[in-house]
Amino acid sequence: MRYMRPWGHFGLLFTHGLPWSLAAVAVHPTPLTALLYLGLYFAMRCTITAMIGVWGLKQRGVWPKLILIPIWDAIAFLIWAASFGRRSIRWRGSDYYIRGGTLVPVSSASAEQ
């Protein structure tokens, strides 16, 4: 996604609530700020997850898993941040570059240069 829609991939930065909440607490480290930002983040994420999981997808067992939301969000943010460190992608066990909207094997791309 980073190569095909670079601005959309960068825009994902604004959808990660946990890092923004942690940044707010780092800028103004008081118990009230931590409770407010982290509490609202967790409440909103639980609400969204419950709406989608329970009402939308009719899944059972969503409620006990809500406590795992901050862990999932932290991992998702780290994966997003790590995506800026690679120039190639791995798909089905092979490495590729994206050139002109198509996948080019790394070995072919290095031979072209």
Phi and psi in radians as a Rosetta constraint file:
Dihedral C 1 N 2 CA 2 C 2 CIRCULARHARMONIC -1.061 0.35
Dihedral N 2 CA 2 C 2 N 3 CIRCULARHARMONIC -0.641 0.35
Dihedral C 2 N 3 CA 3 C 3 CIRCULARHARMONIC -1.515 0.35
Dihedral N 3 CA 3 C 3 N 4 CIRCULARHARMONIC -0.604 0.35
Dihedral C 3 N 4 CA 4 C 4 CIRCULARHARMONIC -1.372 0.35
Dihedral N 4 CA 4 C 4 N 5 CIRCULARHARMONIC -0.659 0.35
Dihedral C 4 N 5 CA 5 C 5 CIRCULARHARMONIC -2.382 0.35
Dihedral N 5 CA 5 C 5 N 6 CIRCULARHARMONIC 1.286 0.35
Dihedral C 5 N 6 CA 6 C 6 CIRCULARHARMONIC -1.068 0.35
Dihedral N 6 CA 6 C 6 N 7 CIRCULARHARMONIC -0.684 0.35
Dihedral C 6 N 7 CA 7 C 7 CIRCULARHARMONIC -1.236 0.35
Dihedral N 7 CA 7 C 7 N 8 CIRCULARHARMONIC -0.608 0.35
Dihedral C 7 N 8 CA 8 C 8 CIRCULARHARMONIC -1.153 0.35
Dihedral N 8 CA 8 C 8 N 9 CIRCULARHARMONIC -0.684 0.35
Dihedral C 8 N 9 CA 9 C 9 CIRCULARHARMONIC -1.166 0.35
Dihedral N 9 CA 9 C 9 N 10 CIRCULARHARMONIC -0.765 0.35
Dihedral C 9 N 10 CA 10 C 10 CIRCULARHARMONIC -1.102 0.35
Dihedral N 10 CA 10 C 10 N 11 CIRCULARHARMONIC -0.664 0.35
Dihedral C 10 N 11 CA 11 C 11 CIRCULARHARMONIC -1.093 0.35
Dihedral N 11 CA 11 C 11 N 12 CIRCULARHARMONIC -0.340 0.35
Dihedral C 11 N 12 CA 12 C 12 CIRCULARHARMONIC -1.046 0.35
Dihedral N 12 CA 12 C 12 N 13 CIRCULARHARMONIC -0.378 0.35
Dihedral C 12 N 13 CA 13 C 13 CIRCULARHARMONIC -0.931 0.35
Dihedral N 13 CA 13 C 13 N 14 CIRCULARHARMONIC -0.628 0.35
Dihedral C 13 N 14 CA 14 C 14 CIRCULARHARMONIC -1.418 0.35
Dihedral N 14 CA 14 C 14 N 15 CIRCULARHARMONIC -0.131 0.35
Dihedral C 14 N 15 CA 15 C 15 CIRCULARHARMONIC -1.707 0.35
Dihedral N 15 CA 15 C 15 N 16 CIRCULARHARMONIC -0.105 0.35
Dihedral C 15 N 16 CA 16 C 16 CIRCULARHARMONIC -1.546 0.35
Dihedral N 16 CA 16 C 16 N 17 CIRCULARHARMONIC 1.838 0.35
Dihedral C 16 N 17 CA 17 C 17 CIRCULARHARMONIC -1.344 0.35
Dihedral N 17 CA 17 C 17 N 18 CIRCULARHARMONIC -0.606 0.35
Dihedral C 17 N 18 CA 18 C 18 CIRCULARHARMONIC -1.103 0.35
Dihedral N 18 CA 18 C 18 N 19 CIRCULARHARMONIC -0.859 0.35
Dihedral C 18 N 19 CA 19 C 19 CIRCULARHARMONIC -1.087 0.35
Dihedral N 19 CA 19 C 19 N 20 CIRCULARHARMONIC -0.625 0.35
Dihedral C 19 N 20 CA 20 C 20 CIRCULARHARMONIC -1.162 0.35
Dihedral N 20 CA 20 C 20 N 21 CIRCULARHARMONIC -0.698 0.35
Dihedral C 20 N 21 CA 21 C 21 CIRCULARHARMONIC -1.141 0.35
Dihedral N 21 CA 21 C 21 N 22 CIRCULARHARMONIC -0.743 0.35
Dihedral C 21 N 22 CA 22 C 22 CIRCULARHARMONIC -1.145 0.35
Dihedral N 22 CA 22 C 22 N 23 CIRCULARHARMONIC -0.622 0.35
Dihedral C 22 N 23 CA 23 C 23 CIRCULARHARMONIC -1.137 0.35
Dihedral N 23 CA 23 C 23 N 24 CIRCULARHARMONIC -0.701 0.35
Dihedral C 23 N 24 CA 24 C 24 CIRCULARHARMONIC -1.097 0.35
Dihedral N 24 CA 24 C 24 N 25 CIRCULARHARMONIC -0.702 0.35
Dihedral C 24 N 25 CA 25 C 25 CIRCULARHARMONIC -1.196 0.35
Dihedral N 25 CA 25 C 25 N 26 CIRCULARHARMONIC -0.636 0.35
Dihedral C 25 N 26 CA 26 C 26 CIRCULARHARMONIC -1.165 0.35
Dihedral N 26 CA 26 C 26 N 27 CIRCULARHARMONIC -0.629 0.35
Dihedral C 26 N 27 CA 27 C 27 CIRCULARHARMONIC -1.270 0.35
Dihedral N 27 CA 27 C 27 N 28 CIRCULARHARMONIC -0.664 0.35
Dihedral C 27 N 28 CA 28 C 28 CIRCULARHARMONIC -2.310 0.35
Dihedral N 28 CA 28 C 28 N 29 CIRCULARHARMONIC 1.360 0.35
Dihedral C 28 N 29 CA 29 C 29 CIRCULARHARMONIC -1.365 0.35
Dihedral N 29 CA 29 C 29 N 30 CIRCULARHARMONIC 1.379 0.35
Dihedral C 29 N 30 CA 30 C 30 CIRCULARHARMONIC -2.158 0.35
Dihedral N 30 CA 30 C 30 N 31 CIRCULARHARMONIC 2.727 0.35
Dihedral C 30 N 31 CA 31 C 31 CIRCULARHARMONIC -1.025 0.35
Dihedral N 31 CA 31 C 31 N 32 CIRCULARHARMONIC -0.651 0.35
Dihedral C 31 N 32 CA 32 C 32 CIRCULARHARMONIC -1.135 0.35
Dihedral N 32 CA 32 C 32 N 33 CIRCULARHARMONIC -0.755 0.35
Dihedral C 32 N 33 CA 33 C 33 CIRCULARHARMONIC -1.101 0.35
Dihedral N 33 CA 33 C 33 N 34 CIRCULARHARMONIC -0.774 0.35
Dihedral C 33 N 34 CA 34 C 34 CIRCULARHARMONIC -1.083 0.35
Dihedral N 34 CA 34 C 34 N 35 CIRCULARHARMONIC -0.803 0.35
Dihedral C 34 N 35 CA 35 C 35 CIRCULARHARMONIC -1.107 0.35
Dihedral N 35 CA 35 C 35 N 36 CIRCULARHARMONIC -0.762 0.35
Dihedral C 35 N 36 CA 36 C 36 CIRCULARHARMONIC -1.138 0.35
Dihedral N 36 CA 36 C 36 N 37 CIRCULARHARMONIC -0.986 0.35
Dihedral C 36 N 37 CA 37 C 37 CIRCULARHARMONIC -1.226 0.35
Dihedral N 37 CA 37 C 37 N 38 CIRCULARHARMONIC -0.854 0.35
Dihedral C 37 N 38 CA 38 C 38 CIRCULARHARMONIC -1.220 0.35
Dihedral N 38 CA 38 C 38 N 39 CIRCULARHARMONIC -0.629 0.35
Dihedral C 38 N 39 CA 39 C 39 CIRCULARHARMONIC -1.159 0.35
Dihedral N 39 CA 39 C 39 N 40 CIRCULARHARMONIC -0.779 0.35
Dihedral C 39 N 40 CA 40 C 40 CIRCULARHARMONIC -1.160 0.35
Dihedral N 40 CA 40 C 40 N 41 CIRCULARHARMONIC -0.689 0.35
Dihedral C 40 N 41 CA 41 C 41 CIRCULARHARMONIC -1.020 0.35
Dihedral N 41 CA 41 C 41 N 42 CIRCULARHARMONIC -0.880 0.35
Dihedral C 41 N 42 CA 42 C 42 CIRCULARHARMONIC -1.151 0.35
Dihedral N 42 CA 42 C 42 N 43 CIRCULARHARMONIC -0.715 0.35
Dihedral C 42 N 43 CA 43 C 43 CIRCULARHARMONIC -1.107 0.35
Dihedral N 43 CA 43 C 43 N 44 CIRCULARHARMONIC -0.760 0.35
Dihedral C 43 N 44 CA 44 C 44 CIRCULARHARMONIC -1.164 0.35
Dihedral N 44 CA 44 C 44 N 45 CIRCULARHARMONIC -0.739 0.35
Dihedral C 44 N 45 CA 45 C 45 CIRCULARHARMONIC -1.150 0.35
Dihedral N 45 CA 45 C 45 N 46 CIRCULARHARMONIC -0.675 0.35
Dihedral C 45 N 46 CA 46 C 46 CIRCULARHARMONIC -1.130 0.35
Dihedral N 46 CA 46 C 46 N 47 CIRCULARHARMONIC -0.717 0.35
Dihedral C 46 N 47 CA 47 C 47 CIRCULARHARMONIC -1.092 0.35
Dihedral N 47 CA 47 C 47 N 48 CIRCULARHARMONIC -0.825 0.35
Dihedral C 47 N 48 CA 48 C 48 CIRCULARHARMONIC -1.108 0.35
Dihedral N 48 CA 48 C 48 N 49 CIRCULARHARMONIC -0.783 0.35
Dihedral C 48 N 49 CA 49 C 49 CIRCULARHARMONIC -1.111 0.35
Dihedral N 49 CA 49 C 49 N 50 CIRCULARHARMONIC -0.732 0.35
Dihedral C 49 N 50 CA 50 C 50 CIRCULARHARMONIC -1.157 0.35
Dihedral N 50 CA 50 C 50 N 51 CIRCULARHARMONIC -0.723 0.35
Dihedral C 50 N 51 CA 51 C 51 CIRCULARHARMONIC -1.067 0.35
Dihedral N 51 CA 51 C 51 N 52 CIRCULARHARMONIC -0.789 0.35
Dihedral C 51 N 52 CA 52 C 52 CIRCULARHARMONIC -1.269 0.35
Dihedral N 52 CA 52 C 52 N 53 CIRCULARHARMONIC -0.835 0.35
Dihedral C 52 N 53 CA 53 C 53 CIRCULARHARMONIC -1.252 0.35
Dihedral N 53 CA 53 C 53 N 54 CIRCULARHARMONIC -0.845 0.35
Dihedral C 53 N 54 CA 54 C 54 CIRCULARHARMONIC -1.428 0.35
Dihedral N 54 CA 54 C 54 N 55 CIRCULARHARMONIC -0.921 0.35
Dihedral C 54 N 55 CA 55 C 55 CIRCULARHARMONIC -1.479 0.35
Dihedral N 55 CA 55 C 55 N 56 CIRCULARHARMONIC -0.742 0.35
Dihedral C 55 N 56 CA 56 C 56 CIRCULARHARMONIC -1.337 0.35
Dihedral N 56 CA 56 C 56 N 57 CIRCULARHARMONIC -0.911 0.35
Dihedral C 56 N 57 CA 57 C 57 CIRCULARHARMONIC -1.685 0.35
Dihedral N 57 CA 57 C 57 N 58 CIRCULARHARMONIC -0.111 0.35
Dihedral C 57 N 58 CA 58 C 58 CIRCULARHARMONIC 1.000 0.35
Dihedral N 58 CA 58 C 58 N 59 CIRCULARHARMONIC 0.701 0.35
Dihedral C 58 N 59 CA 59 C 59 CIRCULARHARMONIC -1.477 0.35
Dihedral N 59 CA 59 C 59 N 60 CIRCULARHARMONIC 2.595 0.35
Dihedral C 59 N 60 CA 60 C 60 CIRCULARHARMONIC -1.756 0.35
Dihedral N 60 CA 60 C 60 N 61 CIRCULARHARMONIC 2.682 0.35
Dihedral C 60 N 61 CA 61 C 61 CIRCULARHARMONIC 1.355 0.35
Dihedral N 61 CA 61 C 61 N 62 CIRCULARHARMONIC 0.356 0.35
Dihedral C 61 N 62 CA 62 C 62 CIRCULARHARMONIC -1.292 0.35
Dihedral N 62 CA 62 C 62 N 63 CIRCULARHARMONIC -0.712 0.35
Dihedral C 62 N 63 CA 63 C 63 CIRCULARHARMONIC -0.994 0.35
Dihedral N 63 CA 63 C 63 N 64 CIRCULARHARMONIC -0.798 0.35
Dihedral C 63 N 64 CA 64 C 64 CIRCULARHARMONIC -1.162 0.35
Dihedral N 64 CA 64 C 64 N 65 CIRCULARHARMONIC -0.376 0.35
Dihedral C 64 N 65 CA 65 C 65 CIRCULARHARMONIC -1.529 0.35
Dihedral N 65 CA 65 C 65 N 66 CIRCULARHARMONIC -0.115 0.35
Dihedral C 65 N 66 CA 66 C 66 CIRCULARHARMONIC -1.066 0.35
Dihedral N 66 CA 66 C 66 N 67 CIRCULARHARMONIC -0.495 0.35
Dihedral C 66 N 67 CA 67 C 67 CIRCULARHARMONIC -1.134 0.35
Dihedral N 67 CA 67 C 67 N 68 CIRCULARHARMONIC -0.343 0.35
Dihedral C 67 N 68 CA 68 C 68 CIRCULARHARMONIC -1.467 0.35
Dihedral N 68 CA 68 C 68 N 69 CIRCULARHARMONIC -0.094 0.35
Dihedral C 68 N 69 CA 69 C 69 CIRCULARHARMONIC -0.977 0.35
Dihedral N 69 CA 69 C 69 N 70 CIRCULARHARMONIC -0.833 0.35
Dihedral C 69 N 70 CA 70 C 70 CIRCULARHARMONIC -1.071 0.35
Dihedral N 70 CA 70 C 70 N 71 CIRCULARHARMONIC -0.593 0.35
Dihedral C 70 N 71 CA 71 C 71 CIRCULARHARMONIC -1.164 0.35
Dihedral N 71 CA 71 C 71 N 72 CIRCULARHARMONIC -0.806 0.35
Dihedral C 71 N 72 CA 72 C 72 CIRCULARHARMONIC -1.059 0.35
Dihedral N 72 CA 72 C 72 N 73 CIRCULARHARMONIC -0.772 0.35
Dihedral C 72 N 73 CA 73 C 73 CIRCULARHARMONIC -1.131 0.35
Dihedral N 73 CA 73 C 73 N 74 CIRCULARHARMONIC -0.665 0.35
Dihedral C 73 N 74 CA 74 C 74 CIRCULARHARMONIC -1.128 0.35
Dihedral N 74 CA 74 C 74 N 75 CIRCULARHARMONIC -0.767 0.35
Dihedral C 74 N 75 CA 75 C 75 CIRCULARHARMONIC -1.129 0.35
Dihedral N 75 CA 75 C 75 N 76 CIRCULARHARMONIC -0.752 0.35
Dihedral C 75 N 76 CA 76 C 76 CIRCULARHARMONIC -1.071 0.35
Dihedral N 76 CA 76 C 76 N 77 CIRCULARHARMONIC -0.700 0.35
Dihedral C 76 N 77 CA 77 C 77 CIRCULARHARMONIC -1.169 0.35
Dihedral N 77 CA 77 C 77 N 78 CIRCULARHARMONIC -0.730 0.35
Dihedral C 77 N 78 CA 78 C 78 CIRCULARHARMONIC -1.117 0.35
Dihedral N 78 CA 78 C 78 N 79 CIRCULARHARMONIC -0.686 0.35
Dihedral C 78 N 79 CA 79 C 79 CIRCULARHARMONIC -1.120 0.35
Dihedral N 79 CA 79 C 79 N 80 CIRCULARHARMONIC -0.752 0.35
Dihedral C 79 N 80 CA 80 C 80 CIRCULARHARMONIC -1.064 0.35
Dihedral N 80 CA 80 C 80 N 81 CIRCULARHARMONIC -0.816 0.35
Dihedral C 80 N 81 CA 81 C 81 CIRCULARHARMONIC -1.117 0.35
Dihedral N 81 CA 81 C 81 N 82 CIRCULARHARMONIC -0.697 0.35
Dihedral C 81 N 82 CA 82 C 82 CIRCULARHARMONIC -1.176 0.35
Dihedral N 82 CA 82 C 82 N 83 CIRCULARHARMONIC -0.405 0.35
Dihedral C 82 N 83 CA 83 C 83 CIRCULARHARMONIC -1.119 0.35
Dihedral N 83 CA 83 C 83 N 84 CIRCULARHARMONIC -0.348 0.35
Dihedral C 83 N 84 CA 84 C 84 CIRCULARHARMONIC -1.401 0.35
Dihedral N 84 CA 84 C 84 N 85 CIRCULARHARMONIC -0.145 0.35
Dihedral C 84 N 85 CA 85 C 85 CIRCULARHARMONIC -1.611 0.35
Dihedral N 85 CA 85 C 85 N 86 CIRCULARHARMONIC -0.059 0.35
Dihedral C 85 N 86 CA 86 C 86 CIRCULARHARMONIC -2.076 0.35
Dihedral N 86 CA 86 C 86 N 87 CIRCULARHARMONIC 2.556 0.35
Dihedral C 86 N 87 CA 87 C 87 CIRCULARHARMONIC -1.809 0.35
Dihedral N 87 CA 87 C 87 N 88 CIRCULARHARMONIC -0.200 0.35
Dihedral C 87 N 88 CA 88 C 88 CIRCULARHARMONIC -2.116 0.35
Dihedral N 88 CA 88 C 88 N 89 CIRCULARHARMONIC 2.931 0.35
Dihedral C 88 N 89 CA 89 C 89 CIRCULARHARMONIC -2.141 0.35
Dihedral N 89 CA 89 C 89 N 90 CIRCULARHARMONIC 2.699 0.35
Dihedral C 89 N 90 CA 90 C 90 CIRCULARHARMONIC -1.922 0.35
Dihedral N 90 CA 90 C 90 N 91 CIRCULARHARMONIC 2.184 0.35
Dihedral C 90 N 91 CA 91 C 91 CIRCULARHARMONIC -2.409 0.35
Dihedral N 91 CA 91 C 91 N 92 CIRCULARHARMONIC 2.161 0.35
Dihedral C 91 N 92 CA 92 C 92 CIRCULARHARMONIC 0.922 0.35
Dihedral N 92 CA 92 C 92 N 93 CIRCULARHARMONIC 0.731 0.35
Dihedral C 92 N 93 CA 93 C 93 CIRCULARHARMONIC 1.432 0.35
Dihedral N 93 CA 93 C 93 N 94 CIRCULARHARMONIC 0.069 0.35
Dihedral C 93 N 94 CA 94 C 94 CIRCULARHARMONIC -2.177 0.35
Dihedral N 94 CA 94 C 94 N 95 CIRCULARHARMONIC 2.642 0.35
Dihedral C 94 N 95 CA 95 C 95 CIRCULARHARMONIC -1.667 0.35
Dihedral N 95 CA 95 C 95 N 96 CIRCULARHARMONIC 2.430 0.35
Dihedral C 95 N 96 CA 96 C 96 CIRCULARHARMONIC -2.396 0.35
Dihedral N 96 CA 96 C 96 N 97 CIRCULARHARMONIC 2.687 0.35
Dihedral C 96 N 97 CA 97 C 97 CIRCULARHARMONIC -1.837 0.35
Dihedral N 97 CA 97 C 97 N 98 CIRCULARHARMONIC 2.794 0.35
Dihedral C 97 N 98 CA 98 C 98 CIRCULARHARMONIC -1.847 0.35
Dihedral N 98 CA 98 C 98 N 99 CIRCULARHARMONIC 2.078 0.35
Dihedral C 98 N 99 CA 99 C 99 CIRCULARHARMONIC -2.218 0.35
Dihedral N 99 CA 99 C 99 N 100 CIRCULARHARMONIC 2.055 0.35
Dihedral C 99 N 100 CA 100 C 100 CIRCULARHARMONIC 1.062 0.35
Dihedral N 100 CA 100 C 100 N 101 CIRCULARHARMONIC 0.552 0.35
Dihedral C 100 N 101 CA 101 C 101 CIRCULARHARMONIC 1.441 0.35
Dihedral N 101 CA 101 C 101 N 102 CIRCULARHARMONIC 0.107 0.35
Dihedral C 101 N 102 CA 102 C 102 CIRCULARHARMONIC -2.147 0.35
Dihedral N 102 CA 102 C 102 N 103 CIRCULARHARMONIC 2.733 0.35
Dihedral C 102 N 103 CA 103 C 103 CIRCULARHARMONIC -1.438 0.35
Dihedral N 103 CA 103 C 103 N 104 CIRCULARHARMONIC 2.210 0.35
Dihedral C 103 N 104 CA 104 C 104 CIRCULARHARMONIC -2.073 0.35
Dihedral N 104 CA 104 C 104 N 105 CIRCULARHARMONIC 2.167 0.35
Dihedral C 104 N 105 CA 105 C 105 CIRCULARHARMONIC -0.979 0.35
Dihedral N 105 CA 105 C 105 N 106 CIRCULARHARMONIC 2.517 0.35
Dihedral C 105 N 106 CA 106 C 106 CIRCULARHARMONIC -1.005 0.35
Dihedral N 106 CA 106 C 106 N 107 CIRCULARHARMONIC -0.708 0.35
Dihedral C 106 N 107 CA 107 C 107 CIRCULARHARMONIC -1.122 0.35
Dihedral N 107 CA 107 C 107 N 108 CIRCULARHARMONIC -0.663 0.35
Dihedral C 107 N 108 CA 108 C 108 CIRCULARHARMONIC -1.251 0.35
Dihedral N 108 CA 108 C 108 N 109 CIRCULARHARMONIC -0.667 0.35
Dihedral C 108 N 109 CA 109 C 109 CIRCULARHARMONIC -1.172 0.35
Dihedral N 109 CA 109 C 109 N 110 CIRCULARHARMONIC -0.672 0.35
Dihedral C 109 N 110 CA 110 C 110 CIRCULARHARMONIC -1.261 0.35
Dihedral N 110 CA 110 C 110 N 111 CIRCULARHARMONIC -0.493 0.35
Dihedral C 110 N 111 CA 111 C 111 CIRCULARHARMONIC -1.252 0.35
Dihedral N 111 CA 111 C 111 N 112 CIRCULARHARMONIC -0.514 0.35
Dihedral C 111 N 112 CA 112 C 112 CIRCULARHARMONIC -1.253 0.35
Dihedral N 112 CA 112 C 112 N 113 CIRCULARHARMONIC -0.494 0.35
